[in-house]
Every structure is written in C-alpha cells, then in structure tokens.
C-alpha cells in the first residue's frame, strides 16, 4: 500500500505530540532526552521538518515506546 509523504509526516507529528502530551513531557525535556534541539523538535511536531530514521528512533526511545507507535504500519 502506498501512503503519500505528507500524510506520513502528518501522522507522525500528531502521534509524536500525543505521546509527548501523554507522558507530560515538555518539548525541551523530550528534546534533551532524544539529544536534539527543542527548535528541531518543534519543527518536527509542526510538520515543518521530516526527521531522519535515527531521529525517529531516538524520539521513540526517549518516549519509551516503539517506532510503530509513532508511524503505524496499518494506516
């Protein structure tokens, strides 16, 4: 199944914001845990940047979840 790039980015950003809110992490705290800047995280959450696979993995680890919680494979 094919999914458009924009849709993947949108779903990822929505799921990232939801998981961060669920954990009650600030952008600054999550960015620190993931070893990225808060500005970069904000741009990812607002669909301005498309993060690399490494950054996606770092964010998932920092949130204590698996990557498929951020990018569901069944969409």
Secondary structure, DSSP 8 states (H G I E B T S, - for coil): ----HHHHHHHHHHHHHHHHHHHT--HHHHHHHHTS-HHHHHHHHTTS----HHHHHHHHHHHTS-HHHHS-TT-
